[in-house]
Amino acid sequence: MERFLDKGIPAEPLDGGALMSVLFDAAGAGVYAVDVQGVVVACNPWAEELLGYAPGTLIGVDAHRALNPQAANTGGLREQRPILADVAQGKRISGDRAVLLRADGTALPVWWSAVALPPEAGHGEGAVVVFHDASAQRERATQQTTRYAHSETMREQAEYDLAEITWLSEITLAMVSTLDAQQALERLVRQLVPRLADTVFIDLAEGSVMQRAAWAHHLPGILPDAPWDTPVPENPAHHEALVLIQQGAGTRHLPAPAPAGGSDLLNLVEAEDVLVIPLRLRAQTLGALTLARTAGSPPFNEADRAVAEEVARRTALGLENTHLHAAQADIAATLQRALLTDLPQVPGLELAAHYQPAQQAAEVGGDWYDAFVLPGGDLAMVIGDVTGHDIKAASRMSELRNMLRALTVDRPEETPGQILQRLDTAQAHLKLADSATAILARLHPQPDGTWELSWSVAGHPPPLLLATDHTSTYLTGPHAMLLGLRPTRERPTARIPLPAGSTLVLYTDGLVESRTQNLDTGMTRLRQHVDTHQHMPLHRLCAQLASELGDTRDDITLIALRTP
């Protein structure tokens, strides 16, 4: 037998009574039994250990008085009534928020259950109580609750941060989605009110002064639609802050800057707390952003100030972007106009031209017009378009225009179609342009004072002719393909006499075609506008056609002629 025990072979199994005794002692829960008087008649070692009693000392203790809190106890614990009355009726009762008192008087949170004491125990009526220490589980539950609350706080903070980032992205988009500085600022102030402030002003530096460019208020009707509509007296403290910022100062905080009863701007909007933030980039002050809150809103804190300064930084970047684009667009337009020629003075004819660069691209383009007098007195008119919107297109356009001028003057007796055919040959050999369209028209004076028009079209929209007090018509005579495609192919020329008082309009496709309008619709609108405004001076007619019909994303060029 000893040999088997040494090798871990289990001993003989215990009988039923001995086994229950071992299990009773080794159970992971406290167990005690009380008689009808509430006196402990039996317990296991776990009960003594959990309740702080020395082995054998829990027997004989009045459980109701010693283990259960009584009324008006010093620890403020809830009184617990005896369980004997309940278990005596054969009930099995339990609870998860009870407290037992240890031997030293401290409270032990427990989960418990109780049943009636079996009669075969030999102690008469009584109860058996099984209990577990709930303090560890409750501590774990508390920790779990704390972790959950912390995670909820972190989640809410993450959602707030994401909302702030999204909002700042929307502000950036409002500034960069247009190249019009005024439009960008008006979008910005609407984004800031009322999220960041009740009132927002934006002032831009112009020379040595600040000029108000945009504003917004959280209530309608308080401020005029635009800052320049109705001058409002400036608040002295705010004016001083703007001056200091223009001199290089940082963010200015003006708490309660508006004296009661004043008539200045900050009183008008009932400002109680004001931040004035510089719009500055690389030491250059572009302006100032003013944020004002009323008494009904919380004052600005450090977090608000940080967000406001980030908004100001993004606004300054957007403003610089619009300024750079405006400067480039001005240079491009100046260069483009320098490439275009002045119109000649021709007795008996009224000439006008109009060039409008694309407003959304700071680049020179390939549109051109030209008019010059030929040897013998004829007038040549040209409209053309080289594909592209860049320096290359502009240089190609200039080369093509000058070549066409030279070819026309060199052989003035040739028809427009013959001249364009020679231009085809020159372009094929010299690579003047990848793709180009043009109309070459010639006006020849007649002995009776009228004029004869001859023209040739190379892949260009047709000329529009308006006779006096009649509806206009397109000269859809013989057309041919783009310049340079078929150098050996003969180009046709059409001729018609021009009635007295006729108006001839040559134009590029930017006037009649866009992404939102097909060519047929654009040409119909052009004809209707010319009919409506036929008595308008020619230079005004060209400008109005460009402003009302043209696609601002493309260059627009017109040249028009009116006979006596």
Disulfide bonds with the S-S distance in Angstrom:
none
